[in-house]
Amino acid sequence: MTDHSLTALRAEATALITALGALTPDAWERPTRCEPWLVRDVVGHIITVLSRVPDMVAAPAPEHADTSATDYYRPDHRFSDTANTARIAAAQDRAAAPDVTTPTGDLSATVTAVVAACRDEPAGRVVRTRHGDAMLLTDFLTTRVAELAIHGLDVADALRETPCLTAPAARHLQHLLFGPDWRTAAGTLGWDPVTLLRKTTGRAPVTATEAATLTGVGLRRLTLG
């Protein structure tokens, strides 16, 4: 499968893995805005959501897709209190290794497995998510790019470091957020890619004027846990 989603996923994951490789043990224990997660827990969550991809690809394919990448982030049971509690616990369990640097290797191995599972799949391959959605694999991979990039911001902010948002991921997510005319939307807003991602995902404040402009350029708002 040759697709921008897999290219963006590989680029963003590689950048994050490189950044994590430079962390001190203390840095892994820093609190993040995603309470009650520490840096290590956020990385554990990223590994968890990526690790589901190979099993999804190995499962039988639904006949047709019924959910887009944008619709995947709708406010339903997947963001309920019960789901959020399970999400928090899964990330903490994944990050509970005695050596806090273990998640870096786990993330690298997981990304390798995702790429291996997806690269030979046809462009129209459909997969079933754990929430019951039938999605094009390319659309589901887009949601994984979003998880990498958005939580990459959370990690960088917790460490007071420059985010590692890559150009392929930034372009891919702007398409997710604004649709085919994303270049016009980004030009109208005039923000750098990191600022744009922050303001469209609740990681930075938005003024009333900015909110109106975002609506005017067709922002597809995502519900994020």
C-alpha positions in Angstrom: 0.0 0.0 0.0 1.5 3.3 -1.1 -0.4 6.0 0.7 0.3 9.3 2.4 -1.1 8.0 5.7 1.5 5.3 6.0 4.3 7.8 5.0 3.1 10.3 7.5 2.9 7.7 10.3 6.4 6.5 9.6 7.8 10.0 9.6 6.1 11.1 12.8 6.9 7.9 14.6 10.5 8.1 13.7 10.8 11.7 14.9 9.1 10.8 18.2 11.3 7.7 18.7 14.4 9.9 18.2 13.2 12.5 20.7 12.4 9.8 23.3 15.8 8.3 22.9 17.3 11.4 24.4 15.2 11.5 27.5 16.7 11.1 31.0 14.9 8.7 33.4 13.5 11.7 35.3 11.9 13.1 32.1 9.8 10.0 31.7 8.2 10.8 35.1 7.1 14.4 34.2 3.3 15.1 34.5 1.4 15.9 31.3 -1.8 17.8 30.5 -3.4 14.4 29.9 -4.0 13.8 33.6 -3.3 11.5 35.3 -0.7 10.4 32.8 3.0 10.9 33.1 5.2 11.2 29.9 5.7 7.4 30.1 2.0 6.8 30.2 1.3 9.0 27.2 3.9 7.0 25.3 2.3 3.8 26.6 -1.0 5.0 25.1 0.5 5.7 21.7 2.0 2.2 21.7 -1.4 0.7 22.7 -3.3 2.4 19.9 -0.8 1.5 17.3 -0.5 -2.1 18.4 -4.0 -2.8 17.4 -3.4 -2.2 13.7 -1.7 -5.6 12.8 -4.6 -7.6 14.4 -7.1 -5.4 12.6 -5.4 -6.1 9.2 -5.2 -9.8 10.0 -8.9 -10.0 10.7 -11.5 -10.5 7.9 -12.3 -7.3 6.0 -15.8 -5.8 6.2 -17.5 -5.4 2.8 -17.5 -1.6 2.8 -16.5 1.3 5.0 -19.1 3.2 7.0 -16.9 5.6 9.0 -14.4 8.3 7.9 -11.3 9.4 9.8 -13.2 12.5 10.9 -16.3 10.6 12.0 -14.1 8.2 14.0 -13.6 11.1 16.5 -17.3 11.6 17.1 -18.5 12.1 20.7 -20.1 8.7 21.5 -19.4 5.7 23.7 -15.7 5.7 22.8 -15.2 8.8 25.0 -17.5 7.8 27.9 -16.3 7.7 31.4 -16.0 3.9 31.3 -14.0 4.0 28.0 -11.7 6.8 29.4 -11.1 4.8 32.6 -10.1 1.8 30.6 -7.9 3.9 28.3 -6.0 5.4 31.2 -5.5 2.0 32.8 -4.3 0.4 29.6 -1.7 3.1 29.0 -0.4 2.9 32.6 -0.1 -0.9 32.4 1.8 -0.6 29.1 4.2 1.9 30.7 4.8 0.0 33.9 8.1 -1.6 33.0 10.8 -1.2 35.7 13.1 0.4 33.1 11.3 3.7 32.1 13.2 3.8 28.8 11.6 0.5 27.7 8.7 2.2 25.9 11.1 3.7 23.3 12.1 0.2 22.1 8.4 -1.0 22.4 7.3 1.9 20.2 9.9 1.2 17.6 9.0 -2.4 17.4 5.3 -1.6 17.2 5.8 0.8 14.3 7.8 -1.8 12.5 5.0 -4.3 12.9 2.4 -1.7 11.7 4.3 -0.9 8.6 4.9 -4.6 7.8 1.2 -5.4 8.3 0.0 -2.5 6.1 2.5 -2.0 3.3 1.2 -4.8 1.0 -2.5 -4.2 1.6 -4.6 -2.9 -1.4 -5.6 0.8 -1.4 -9.2 0.0 -0.8 -8.7 -2.4 2.2 -11.3 -2.0 4.9 -10.8 -2.9 8.5 -13.0 -3.1 11.6 -12.1 -1.0 14.7 -12.5 -2.1 18.2 -15.5 0.3 18.4 -17.3 -1.5 15.6 -16.5 1.0 12.8 -15.7 -0.2 9.3 -13.0 2.1 7.9 -10.7 2.2 5.0 -7.3 1.2 6.3 -5.9 4.5 5.0 -8.5 6.4 7.1 -7.7 4.4 10.2 -4.0 5.0 9.8 -4.8 8.7 9.5 -6.3 8.5 13.1 -3.0 6.9 14.2 -1.1 9.8 12.7 -3.3 12.1 14.7 -2.6 10.1 17.9 1.2 10.3 17.3 1.2 14.0 16.5 -1.2 15.3 19.1 0.2 13.3 21.9 3.7 14.2 20.6 2.7 17.8 21.4 1.6 16.7 24.9 5.0 15.0 25.5 7.0 18.0 24.2 5.0 20.4 26.3 5.5 18.4 29.4 9.2 18.4 28.8 9.3 22.1 27.6 10.8 21.0 24.4 10.2 21.9 20.7 7.5 19.5 19.3 8.7 17.0 16.7 5.8 17.5 14.3 7.0 16.5 10.8 6.0 18.0 7.5 4.3 14.8 6.2 2.2 14.5 9.4 1.3 18.2 9.5 0.1 18.1 5.9 -1.9 14.9 6.5 -3.6 16.2 9.6 -4.4 19.6 8.0 -6.3 17.5 5.3 -8.1 15.7 8.1 -9.1 18.9 9.8 -10.1 21.0 6.8 -10.7 18.6 3.9 -9.4 18.8 0.3 -9.1 22.6 0.4 -6.8 22.5 3.5 -4.1 24.6 1.8 -6.5 27.5 1.4 -7.6 27.1 5.0 -4.1 27.0 6.3 -3.1 30.0 4.3 -6.1 32.0 5.6 -5.2 31.2 9.2 -1.6 32.0 8.7 -0.4 29.8 11.6 2.7 27.6 11.6 1.8 23.9 11.6 2.4 23.4 15.3 0.3 26.4 16.3 -2.5 25.2 13.9 -2.5 21.8 15.5 -2.5 23.2 19.0 -5.4 25.5 18.3 -7.5 23.0 16.5 -7.1 20.3 19.2 -7.5 22.3 22.4 -3.8 22.5 23.1 -3.8 26.3 22.9 -6.4 29.0 23.6 -8.5 30.3 20.7 -10.0 33.8 20.7 -13.6 34.4 19.6 -12.3 35.9 16.3 -10.1 32.9 15.7 -13.0 30.5 16.5 -15.1 32.2 13.9 -12.4 32.1 11.3 -11.9 28.3 12.0 -15.6 27.8 11.4 -15.4 29.8 8.3 -12.6 27.8 6.8 -14.4 24.6 7.5 -12.7 23.1 10.5 -13.9 19.6 11.2 -13.8 19.5 14.9 -12.5 16.3 16.5 -13.6 14.9 19.9 -10.5 13.9 21.7 -10.1 11.9 24.9 
